[in-house]
Amino acid sequence: MKIAVLGGTGKMGLALAARLAGANEVIIGSRDPARAREAAKKIPGATGADYESASKGADAVVVAVPASALGTVTSLGSALSGKLVISAVNPLRFQGGVVYHGGEGGSAAEELAKALPGSRVATAFNNIPAGFFQKGELVPIDVLVAASSKEAYEETAKIVKSIPNLRPLYAGPLSQSAIVESITALVLNLANLNQTGSLTTKFVSRKG
C-alpha cells in the first residue's frame, strides 16, 4: 500500500513513517517539499513531496502534524477525497504541571472528518511516543482505533498490523476518538508523575 505521512519531517511522523516503510511504500509529506525529500533520504525507498502531492499520490494518509497545524490538512479536501485519513493528532494543553486533552468539545479526528466529508477518517497511533518507534524491535503495543465506519476500522487495522508487534483494537465509532486522544494525556501524566520513563498502551485480557 502507498501511504503518505503528513508531518513526516517531525519526530513522530518520521519515526512512524520509517516503521510503515517496512511493508508499505511511504511518501513523506511536508509543507516544504525540499524538507520532505531530505527526510525521505533517511528511509529506504521513501519519497518526499508537499502535502497536496503526497496526498494525491497515496492510497491512505496518516496525519501526524501538531494540533495547531491541523488547518494545513483540512484544506486538502479535494486531494484527500475517497481516501482513508488516519489522525495521529493529539490536541493537548499543559496547566499546572499536568497534561489535559485540549479539544474544544471534540477531537482532532472529528475535526478532520467534518472538514473532509469525502474521506474515511480514523484515529490511530495516538498513544505511542515516538521513542518507541525509534528503538530497535518494538515491544508489543495495542493501538486504539476509532473510525467513521467499521470498514474504515478494518482498513486502518490492516495498516497497523503491517508494523510487527502492533495490535489494533477497535475503540468504536469516531465519536470515541476524543477518549482515545485523552489517553495520550493520561499516559504522559503517568510517566511524568511517576518518573517511569515513556509509557504506552498494552491491555491484558483474561477469559473465564
C-alpha positions in Angstrom: 0.0 0.0 0.0 1.2 3.5 -0.7 0.9 5.6 2.5 1.6 9.4 2.8 2.6 10.7 6.3 1.8 14.4 6.5 4.0 16.0 9.1 6.5 13.3 8.2 9.5 15.5 8.9 8.6 15.8 12.5 9.8 13.5 15.3 6.7 11.3 15.4 5.9 11.5 11.7 9.4 10.4 10.7 9.6 7.6 13.2 6.2 6.2 12.2 7.0 6.5 8.5 10.1 4.5 9.0 8.1 1.7 10.6 5.4 1.8 8.0 8.1 1.6 5.2 8.9 -2.0 6.3 5.8 -3.2 4.4 4.4 -0.2 2.6 5.5 2.4 0.1 5.9 5.6 2.0 5.6 9.3 0.9 6.9 11.9 3.4 4.6 14.9 3.3 5.7 18.4 4.3 4.7 22.0 3.7 8.2 22.4 2.4 8.8 19.8 -0.3 12.6 20.2 -0.1 12.5 19.2 3.6 10.3 16.3 2.7 12.7 15.0 0.1 15.6 15.4 2.6 13.8 13.5 5.3 12.8 10.7 2.8 16.5 10.0 2.3 16.6 8.6 5.8 14.1 5.9 4.9 15.0 3.4 2.2 12.5 3.5 -0.7 10.6 6.6 0.6 9.9 9.7 -1.4 9.1 13.3 -0.3 6.6 15.8 -1.6 4.4 18.7 -0.5 1.1 17.9 1.3 -1.1 18.0 -1.7 1.1 16.0 -4.0 1.7 13.4 -1.2 -2.0 13.1 -0.6 -2.9 12.7 -4.2 -0.2 10.0 -4.7 -1.2 7.9 -1.7 -3.9 5.2 -1.1 -4.1 6.2 2.6 -2.8 9.2 4.5 -1.6 9.4 8.1 -1.8 12.9 9.7 1.0 13.5 12.2 1.0 17.3 12.3 0.8 19.3 15.6 -2.8 20.1 16.5 -2.1 23.8 15.9 -1.3 23.0 12.2 -4.5 20.9 11.5 -5.8 23.6 9.2 -3.0 22.8 6.8 -4.7 19.4 6.3 -8.4 20.3 6.5 -7.8 22.5 3.4 -6.9 19.4 1.3 -10.4 18.1 0.7 -10.0 17.5 -3.0 -6.7 15.7 -2.7 -8.0 13.5 0.2 -11.4 12.7 -1.3 -12.1 9.0 -1.4 -9.1 8.2 0.7 -8.6 6.8 4.2 -7.3 9.5 6.5 -5.8 8.4 9.8 -5.3 11.0 12.5 -2.4 10.6 14.9 -3.0 14.1 16.2 -3.3 14.9 19.9 -4.7 18.3 20.9 -3.1 18.7 24.3 -2.7 21.6 26.8 -0.4 21.9 29.8 -1.5 23.5 33.0 0.0 23.3 36.5 2.4 20.5 35.6 -0.4 18.3 34.2 -1.4 17.5 30.6 -5.0 17.8 29.6 -6.9 16.9 26.4 -7.2 20.3 24.6 -10.0 19.6 22.2 -12.8 22.2 22.2 -15.8 19.9 22.6 -14.5 17.2 20.3 -11.4 15.6 18.9 -8.9 16.3 16.2 -10.2 13.3 14.3 -13.7 14.6 14.4 -12.5 18.0 13.2 -10.8 16.3 10.2 -14.0 14.3 9.4 -16.1 17.4 9.5 -13.7 19.2 7.1 -13.2 16.2 4.8 -16.7 14.8 4.1 -15.4 12.8 1.1 -12.8 10.9 3.2 -13.0 7.9 5.5 -11.5 9.0 8.9 -10.0 7.1 11.8 -7.7 7.8 14.7 -4.7 5.6 15.5 -1.1 5.6 16.8 -2.1 8.5 19.2 -0.9 6.9 22.4 2.6 5.8 21.2 5.5 8.1 22.0 7.9 8.5 19.0 10.7 6.9 21.1 9.0 3.5 20.9 9.2 3.6 17.1 12.9 4.8 17.1 14.4 1.9 19.1 15.1 -1.5 17.6 12.4 -4.1 17.8 9.0 -2.8 19.0 7.6 -4.1 22.2 4.0 -5.4 21.9 1.7 -2.4 21.8 -2.1 -2.1 21.5 -3.2 0.6 19.1 -6.6 2.0 19.8 -8.6 2.8 16.6 -11.8 4.7 16.5 -13.3 5.1 13.0 -16.1 6.7 10.9 -17.2 3.2 9.9 -16.3 -0.5 10.6 -14.9 -0.6 7.1 -12.6 2.3 7.9 -11.5 0.5 11.0 -10.7 -2.7 9.0 -8.6 -0.6 6.6 -6.8 1.1 9.4 -6.3 -2.2 11.3 -4.5 -3.6 8.2 -2.1 -0.7 8.2 -1.5 -1.0 12.0 -0.8 -4.8 11.6 1.8 -4.1 8.8 4.1 -3.0 11.7 5.3 -6.0 13.7 4.1 -6.2 17.3 1.3 -3.7 16.9 -2.2 -5.0 17.7 -5.2 -2.9 16.6 -8.1 -2.7 19.0 -11.5 -1.3 17.8 -12.4 1.6 20.1 -15.8 2.2 18.5 -17.1 5.0 16.2 -15.3 8.3 15.6 -17.3 9.8 18.5 -14.9 7.9 20.8 -11.8 9.5 19.3 -11.7 12.2 22.0 -11.3 9.4 24.6 -8.5 7.8 22.5 -6.7 11.2 22.3 -7.3 11.8 26.1 -5.5 8.5 26.9 -2.4 10.2 25.5 -2.7 12.9 28.2 -3.1 10.1 30.8 -0.1 8.2 29.6 2.1 11.3 29.6 0.9 12.2 33.1 1.6 8.7 34.4 5.1 8.7 33.0 5.9 12.2 34.3 4.3 12.0 37.8 5.7 8.5 38.5 9.1 9.0 36.6 8.7 5.7 34.8 10.2 6.7 31.5 8.0 6.7 28.4 4.8 4.6 28.6 2.3 3.4 26.0 -0.8 1.2 25.8 -1.0 -2.6 26.3 -4.1 -4.3 27.6 -4.1 -7.7 29.3 -7.1 -10.0 28.8 -8.3 -12.8 31.0 -11.0 -15.3 29.9 -13.2 -17.1 32.4 
